[in-house]
Amino acid sequence: MSSTLMSCLVLVVYFLEIRPPVASTAEEETICPFQHIYQFGDSISDTGNIILKGGLASRAPSSRFPYGMTSFGKPTGRCSNGLLMIDFISRALNLPILDPYLKRNGVFNQGVDFSVAGSTALNTSFFQARNIPVPQSNTPLSAQMEWFKDHLKSSCGGGSTSTCAARLRRSLIMMGEIGVRVVVPGNFPVGCIPIYLTNFATPDPNAYDRMGCLRELNEFAQYHNAYLQRALDSLRK
């Protein structure tokens, strides 16, 4: 990982975990050279594409309260009552919160969110061949990448290679493998999420840690992240 990217990630952690919400200084604003963020993913990072796809997806739970009530005063399509991780990262880097790609008249000059809740990394055909159900709204990574290509064609000089290359050099790409400034987030402590705490509730006090989270599920997330790190290390070789 480059020293520049490491500095930016340290800044993000600093803002999220330590820094109180005060105005940034000019020095902080110049630490990171990123002028754009491109986000790919699922419900963890979808800022609204799910309810803009039309059909059944437009009636997703995130289209109704209590989603969005804390930070926006209305549902935005985010699977949260407040902000998502990508929202905090954008703010920490002094960039605007990302508009979803499907938003009509969206402002995309400093980044785009291509994520769609319920989406998978593998194509839908992979799951269909194995009789594994996937949401009708599934927009796999390959489809999100096509959106990304279309966006670049329209946003960087008609698709000029040199113009697009310059843009990507100033971009932070979340959950992708394009360029060198790439962040592949690991899983988070799923044992602390309300739906899992409800579905897997147990009278055994030893099943919970001191924070009231399910130990087994958090250990599973750590197991996943360890193998993800190994896979990423292998890709770098």
C-alpha positions in Angstrom: 0.0 0.0 0.0 1.4 3.4 -1.0 2.4 5.9 1.7 -0.1 8.4 0.3 -3.0 6.0 0.6 -1.9 4.9 4.1 -1.8 8.6 5.2 -5.3 9.0 3.9 -6.6 5.9 5.6 -5.0 7.0 8.9 -6.8 10.4 8.4 -10.1 8.6 7.9 -9.7 6.5 11.1 -8.7 9.6 12.9 -11.9 11.4 11.9 -14.2 8.5 12.6 -12.8 7.4 15.9 -11.2 10.3 17.6 -11.9 13.6 16.0 -14.9 15.6 17.2 -17.1 17.1 14.4 -15.3 20.4 13.8 -14.3 22.3 10.7 -11.1 21.0 9.0 -8.0 23.1 8.7 -6.4 24.0 5.4 -3.5 21.6 6.3 -5.8 18.7 6.8 -7.6 19.4 3.5 -4.3 19.1 1.6 -3.2 15.8 3.1 -5.1 13.6 0.6 -4.9 14.2 -3.1 -8.1 12.4 -3.9 -10.6 14.4 -5.9 -13.0 11.6 -6.7 -14.5 8.5 -5.0 -16.0 5.6 -6.8 -17.9 3.1 -4.7 -19.0 -0.4 -5.7 -20.9 -2.8 -3.4 -24.2 -3.8 -1.8 -26.3 -2.5 1.0 -23.3 -1.6 3.1 -22.6 1.3 0.8 -25.7 1.8 -1.4 -26.7 5.5 -1.1 -30.0 5.0 -2.9 -29.7 3.0 -6.2 -31.9 0.2 -4.8 -35.0 2.4 -4.7 -34.2 4.0 -8.0 -34.1 0.8 -10.0 -37.8 0.6 -10.4 -40.1 -2.4 -10.0 -40.2 -4.3 -6.7 -36.8 -2.8 -5.7 -38.4 0.7 -5.4 -40.5 -0.7 -2.5 -37.4 -2.0 -0.6 -37.6 -1.5 3.2 -35.0 1.3 2.9 -37.6 3.3 1.0 -39.6 3.8 4.3 -39.0 5.0 7.8 -37.2 4.5 10.1 -34.5 4.4 7.4 -33.0 7.9 6.9 -34.8 9.5 9.7 -31.7 10.5 11.8 -29.5 12.2 9.2 -31.7 13.1 6.3 -35.2 13.3 7.8 -36.5 11.0 5.0 -35.6 7.6 3.5 -32.8 7.9 0.9 -32.4 4.2 0.1 -29.6 3.8 2.6 -29.9 0.7 4.7 -29.4 2.8 7.8 -31.3 5.4 9.8 -28.2 7.6 9.4 -25.0 7.8 7.4 -23.1 4.9 5.9 -19.3 4.2 6.1 -18.8 5.7 2.7 -20.5 8.9 3.8 -18.1 9.3 6.7 -15.2 8.6 4.5 -16.3 11.2 1.9 -16.7 13.8 4.7 -13.3 12.9 6.2 -11.7 13.5 2.8 -13.5 16.8 2.4 -15.5 15.5 -0.5 -19.3 15.6 -1.1 -21.4 12.7 0.0 -21.8 10.4 -3.1 -25.0 10.5 -5.1 -26.3 7.1 -6.4 -25.6 6.4 -10.1 -29.2 6.1 -10.9 -30.2 9.5 -9.4 -31.7 11.7 -12.0 -29.7 15.0 -12.1 -27.2 13.5 -9.7 -24.0 15.5 -9.1 -21.1 13.2 -10.1 -18.2 15.5 -10.7 -16.4 14.3 -7.6 -17.5 10.7 -7.4 -20.3 8.2 -7.9 -21.9 5.4 -5.9 -22.6 2.3 -8.0 -23.6 0.1 -5.1 -27.0 -1.6 -5.1 -28.4 -3.3 -1.9 -28.6 -7.0 -2.2 -26.0 -7.3 -5.0 -23.4 -10.0 -5.4 -19.8 -10.0 -6.6 -20.5 -13.0 -8.9 -23.0 -12.8 -11.8 -26.6 -13.9 -11.3 -26.1 -16.8 -13.7 -23.6 -18.4 -11.2 -26.3 -18.6 -8.5 -29.0 -19.7 -10.9 -26.9 -22.6 -12.1 -26.8 -23.8 -8.5 -30.4 -23.1 -7.7 -29.4 -20.4 -5.2 -31.9 -17.6 -5.1 -30.8 -14.0 -5.4 -32.8 -10.8 -5.2 -34.5 -9.6 -8.3 -32.7 -6.3 -7.9 -29.3 -8.0 -7.9 -26.8 -5.8 -9.8 -23.5 -7.8 -9.7 -20.1 -6.3 -9.8 -19.8 -6.8 -13.5 -22.9 -4.7 -14.1 -21.7 -2.0 -11.7 -18.4 -2.0 -13.7 -20.4 -1.4 -16.9 -22.0 1.6 -15.2 -18.6 2.8 -14.2 -17.3 2.5 -17.8 -20.4 4.4 -19.1 -19.8 7.1 -16.5 -16.2 7.5 -17.5 -17.2 7.8 -21.2 -19.5 10.7 -20.4 -17.4 12.4 -17.8 -13.8 12.5 -18.9 -13.5 14.1 -22.3 -15.6 11.7 -24.3 -13.6 8.8 -23.0 -10.2 10.1 -23.8 -7.6 7.6 -22.4 -5.3 10.3 -21.1 -8.1 12.3 -19.5 -9.6 9.2 -17.8 -6.2 8.1 -16.6 -5.6 11.5 -15.0 -9.0 11.3 -13.3 -8.3 7.8 -11.9 -4.9 8.8 -10.6 -6.8 11.3 -8.4 -9.5 8.8 -7.4 -10.1 6.5 -4.4 -11.9 3.4 -5.6 -13.8 1.5 -2.9 -14.2 -2.3 -3.4 -12.6 -2.6 -6.9 -9.4 -3.6 -8.6 -8.8 -0.6 -10.9 -5.6 1.5 -10.5 -3.5 1.5 -7.4 -5.6 3.5 -5.0 -8.0 0.7 -4.1 -9.6 -0.1 -0.8 -11.2 -3.5 -0.3 -13.1 -3.3 3.0 -13.4 -6.4 5.2 -16.5 -7.5 7.0 -17.5 -5.7 10.2 -18.6 -7.1 13.6 -21.8 -8.8 12.4 -22.4 -10.1 15.9 -23.3 -6.5 16.9 -26.0 -6.0 14.2 -29.6 -5.8 15.6 -31.1 -8.3 13.1 -28.5 -11.0 14.0 -28.8 -10.2 17.7 -32.5 -10.8 17.3 -32.4 -13.9 15.1 -29.6 -15.6 17.0 -30.5 -14.6 20.5 -29.6 -17.1 23.2 -30.0 -17.3 27.0 -26.4 -18.3 27.3 -24.5 -15.3 28.7 -21.2 -16.7 27.6 -22.3 -16.3 23.9 -22.0 -12.5 24.3 -18.9 -10.3 24.7 -18.6 -7.4 27.1 -20.2 -5.1 24.4 -23.3 -7.4 24.2 -22.3 -8.7 20.8 -22.5 -12.4 19.7 -18.9 -13.8 20.0 -19.4 -16.6 17.4 -20.6 -14.3 14.7 -17.8 -11.8 15.3 -15.2 -14.6 15.2 -16.7 -15.7 11.9 -16.2 -12.1 10.5 -12.6 -12.2 11.7 -12.1 -15.6 10.0 -13.5 -14.1 6.8 -11.3 -11.1 7.0 -8.2 -13.2 7.6 -8.8 -15.2 4.4 -9.7 -12.0 2.5 -6.3 -10.5 3.5 -4.5 -13.7 2.3 -6.3 -13.5 -1.1 -5.4 -9.8 -1.5 -1.8 -10.6 -0.6 -1.8 -13.3 -3.3 -3.2 -10.9 -5.9 -0.4 -8.4 -5.2 2.3 -11.0 -6.0 
